[in-house]
Amino acid sequence: MKDTHPLICPFCEVYELHPYGRNSTRCLHCGLFSGVFLETLRQISALPDAVGAHACECGHPEMRRLPARLYRCPACGSEVLPVRPL
């Protein structure tokens, strides 16, 4: 079964995780992940709200919400305010 959304490295939050061997995945920056850690990432990504509603134009799937309703992208650093009040 193919994931609909790529897994993003939980440490650097920039690079996608790519398959590496039979039961491993690799981040270009952080290294190799496997076993229970990888299975936990798969389970989290399968949750209904795992991908945020505020994707960045750079392609990162989720911007982080900061105080004062500001959103910041961990990949490229851009910051935006929501279009409508929350």
NORQUIQUI-V221068 format. One line per field, one symbol per residue. ss: DSSP state (H for helix, E for strand, L for the rest). psi: psi as a letter, one per 20 degrees, with the letter a starting at -180 (. if undefined). burial: I if it has 16 or more other C-alpha atoms within 10 Angstrom, else O. A space follows every 10 residues. Layout:
# NORQUIQUI-V221068
ss: ???
psi: ???
burial: ???
This chain:
# NORQUIQUI-V221068
ss: LLLLLLLELL LLLLLELEEL LLLEEEELLL EEEEHHHHHH HHHHHLLLLL LLLLLLLLLL LLLEEELLLE EELLLLLLEE ELLLLL
psi: ppqhpqpppi ghkgqqpqqo aglrqpphgh bpqachgghg gggghiqhkh primqqhiip ipqpprrkkp pppigijqpq qqgqq.
burial: OOOOOOIIIO OOIIIIIIOO OOOIIIIOOO OOIIOOOIOO OOOOIOOOOO IOOIOIOOOI IIIOOOOOOO IIIIIOOOOO OOOOOO
